[in-house]
């Protein structure tokens, strides 16, 4: 993409879908909160869930969500190195087996349009390291962040000027 096209994308103003239909957005936030609670109740580390959110957001090209969840992960104690290397997680030994299974599942679910399925080996790998409740929470976390990504990317949601 040439620089003028990139500038047009960054500079364009679009309808912010979350603000345009606040009741639907609140419903999505309520769903998100329910999934976060299910993940905590299942004993999942919140940092794992943030890695899922970051990775799906990277794949979907949602800068707003990558920024938000990288900051959230850092607040939870995640290292910059692991965040920086997340786009090549399979090439390192920096991630646990649970994290690797969650990331593989997240990638498969995020790329459904390419495969129309979650491969059996990805599913089986996840079931080998997660309880059923944990698997369900990870799959729902991937689902919810993909919904948020679609709203953010479509709206060109701007980054906060002074992130906390």
C-alpha positions in Angstrom: 0.0 0.0 0.0 1.4 3.4 -0.9 1.8 6.2 1.7 -1.1 8.2 0.3 -3.5 5.3 0.6 -2.2 4.6 4.1 -2.8 8.3 5.1 -6.3 8.1 3.7 -7.1 5.1 5.9 -5.7 6.6 9.0 -7.2 10.0 8.4 -10.7 8.9 7.4 -13.6 9.4 9.8 -16.2 6.8 10.0 -19.4 6.2 12.0 -18.4 4.7 15.3 -20.6 1.6 15.4 -20.3 1.1 19.1 -21.6 4.7 19.8 -24.2 4.5 17.0 -26.0 1.6 18.6 -25.3 1.9 22.3 -27.7 -0.8 23.5 -26.1 -3.4 21.2 -22.7 -2.3 22.4 -23.8 -2.7 26.1 -25.1 -6.2 25.3 -21.7 -7.1 23.7 -19.9 -5.7 26.8 -22.2 -7.7 29.1 -21.3 -10.8 27.0 -17.6 -9.9 27.4 -18.0 -9.6 31.2 -19.7 -13.0 31.3 -16.9 -14.6 29.3 -14.3 -13.0 31.6 -16.1 -14.4 34.6 -16.3 -17.9 33.1 -12.6 -17.8 32.3 -11.8 -16.8 35.9 -14.2 -19.4 37.3 -12.6 -22.0 35.2 -9.2 -21.1 36.7 -7.7 -19.5 33.6 -4.9 -16.9 34.0 -6.3 -13.5 32.8 -3.0 -13.0 30.9 -3.8 -16.0 28.7 -7.1 -14.4 27.8 -5.3 -11.2 27.0 -2.9 -13.0 24.7 -6.0 -14.5 22.9 -7.4 -11.0 22.5 -4.1 -9.5 21.2 -3.5 -12.4 18.8 -7.0 -12.3 17.3 -6.7 -8.5 17.0 -3.4 -8.8 15.2 -4.9 -11.2 12.7 -7.9 -8.9 12.2 -5.8 -5.8 11.9 -7.6 -4.0 14.8 -5.0 -1.5 16.0 -7.3 -0.2 18.7 -7.8 -3.6 20.2 -4.1 -4.6 19.9 -3.2 -1.4 21.8 -5.9 -1.8 24.4 -5.2 -5.5 25.2 -1.4 -5.1 25.1 -1.7 -2.4 27.7 -4.1 -4.6 29.7 -1.7 -7.5 29.5 1.2 -5.3 30.7 -0.9 -4.2 33.7 -1.4 -7.8 34.6 2.3 -8.4 34.5 2.8 -9.7 31.0 6.3 -9.0 29.6 6.9 -6.8 26.6 9.0 -9.5 25.0 6.1 -12.0 25.0 3.7 -9.4 23.6 6.2 -8.4 20.9 6.7 -12.0 19.9 3.1 -13.0 19.9 2.8 -12.8 16.2 5.4 -15.6 15.9 4.4 -17.5 19.1 5.0 -21.0 17.5 8.6 -20.2 16.8 9.6 -19.7 20.5 9.5 -21.5 23.7 8.2 -18.5 25.6 4.6 -19.7 25.8 3.1 -22.5 27.9 1.3 -25.5 26.4 -2.0 -23.9 27.5 -1.1 -20.6 25.8 0.0 -22.4 22.7 -3.2 -24.4 22.5 -5.3 -21.2 23.2 -3.4 -19.3 20.5 -3.8 -22.1 17.9 -7.5 -22.3 18.7 -7.8 -18.5 18.4 -6.1 -18.4 15.1 -8.2 -21.2 13.7 -11.4 -19.5 14.9 -10.3 -16.1 13.6 -9.4 -17.6 10.2 -12.6 -19.6 9.7 -13.2 -17.9 6.3 -10.0 -19.5 5.1 -10.7 -23.1 6.3 -14.3 -23.2 7.2 -13.4 -25.4 10.2 -11.2 -25.7 13.3 -8.9 -28.5 12.5 -9.2 -31.7 14.6 -5.5 -31.4 15.7 -6.1 -27.9 17.1 -9.3 -29.0 18.9 -7.6 -32.1 20.3 -4.6 -30.1 21.4 -6.9 -27.7 23.3 -8.8 -30.5 25.0 -5.5 -32.1 26.1 -4.5 -29.1 28.1 -7.8 -27.5 29.1 -10.8 -28.7 31.1 -14.1 -28.4 29.3 -15.0 -25.2 31.1 -11.6 -23.7 30.2 -11.9 -24.7 26.6 -15.4 -23.1 26.4 -14.1 -19.9 28.0 -11.1 -19.7 25.5 -13.4 -20.3 22.6 -15.9 -17.7 23.8 -13.1 -15.2 24.4 -11.9 -15.7 20.8 -15.5 -15.2 19.6 -16.1 -12.0 21.6 -12.8 -10.4 20.6 -13.5 -11.2 17.0 -16.8 -9.3 17.3 -15.1 -6.3 18.9 -12.4 -6.4 16.1 -15.0 -6.3 13.4 -16.6 -3.2 14.9 -13.2 -1.5 15.5 -11.8 -2.2 12.1 -15.0 -1.2 10.2 -15.2 2.1 12.2 -11.4 2.8 12.0 -11.7 3.2 15.8 -9.0 5.8 16.7 -6.3 5.1 19.3 -6.6 7.0 22.5 -4.4 10.1 22.5 -2.9 9.6 25.9 -3.3 5.9 26.8 -3.2 5.1 30.5 
